[in-house]
Amino acid sequence: MLTDILQVLVGLIIGLVIGFFVSRHFMMKYLKKNPPINEDMIKTLMMQMGRKPSQKQINQMMKSMEKYQ
């Protein structure tokens, strides 16, 4: 009875540790492939739309993007 409970707990702990490292690996891989938006990307997007952005506009866009993340 006690050994059964210990086996379940040990299995659960091992599963959580393995799951953590596997999910961490996939998340790092995803972020490397799709980096978050930075100031250079915002500046490039605005220039492609035909606008010359000021630093103030870029900062405003960065603040609004941080709200939604």
C-alpha positions as CSV (number, residue, x, y, z in Angstrom):
1,M,0.0,0.0,0.0
2,L,2.7,2.5,1.0
3,T,5.0,1.4,-1.8
4,D,2.2,1.9,-4.3
5,I,1.7,5.5,-3.1
6,L,5.4,6.2,-3.2
7,Q,5.7,4.8,-6.7
8,V,2.9,7.0,-7.9
9,L,4.5,10.1,-6.3
10,V,7.9,9.4,-7.7
11,G,6.4,8.8,-11.1
12,L,4.5,12.1,-10.9
13,I,7.6,14.0,-9.9
14,I,9.7,12.5,-12.6
15,G,7.0,13.2,-15.2
16,L,6.8,16.9,-14.1
17,V,10.5,17.3,-14.3
18,I,10.7,15.8,-17.8
19,G,7.7,17.8,-18.9
20,F,9.3,21.0,-17.7
21,F,12.5,20.5,-19.6
22,V,10.7,19.3,-22.8
23,S,8.4,22.3,-22.8
24,R,11.3,24.6,-22.0
25,H,13.2,23.2,-25.0
26,F,10.3,23.7,-27.4
27,M,9.6,27.2,-26.1
28,M,13.3,28.2,-26.6
29,K,13.2,26.7,-30.1
30,Y,10.0,28.7,-30.9
31,L,11.4,32.0,-29.6
32,K,14.5,31.5,-31.7
33,K,12.5,30.9,-34.8
34,N,9.9,33.6,-34.1
35,P,11.6,36.4,-32.0
36,P,9.3,38.9,-30.2
37,I,8.8,42.3,-31.9
38,N,11.5,44.9,-31.2
39,E,12.0,48.6,-32.1
40,D,13.8,47.8,-35.4
41,M,10.8,45.7,-36.6
42,I,8.4,48.4,-35.7
43,K,10.5,51.0,-37.5
44,T,10.8,48.8,-40.6
45,L,7.0,48.2,-40.7
46,M,6.2,51.9,-40.4
47,M,8.7,52.7,-43.2
48,Q,7.1,50.1,-45.4
49,M,3.8,51.8,-44.9
50,G,5.3,55.0,-46.1
51,R,5.8,56.7,-42.8
52,K,9.0,58.0,-41.3
53,P,8.5,57.2,-37.6
54,S,10.0,59.3,-34.8
55,Q,11.5,57.8,-31.7
56,K,8.4,58.9,-29.7
57,Q,6.1,57.0,-32.1
58,I,8.3,53.9,-31.8
59,N,8.2,54.1,-28.0
60,Q,4.4,54.5,-28.0
61,M,4.1,51.4,-30.2
62,M,6.4,49.4,-27.9
63,K,4.4,50.4,-24.9
64,S,1.1,49.4,-26.6
65,M,2.6,46.1,-27.7
66,E,3.7,45.3,-24.1
67,K,0.2,45.8,-22.9
68,Y,-1.1,43.0,-25.1
69,Q,1.7,40.5,-24.2
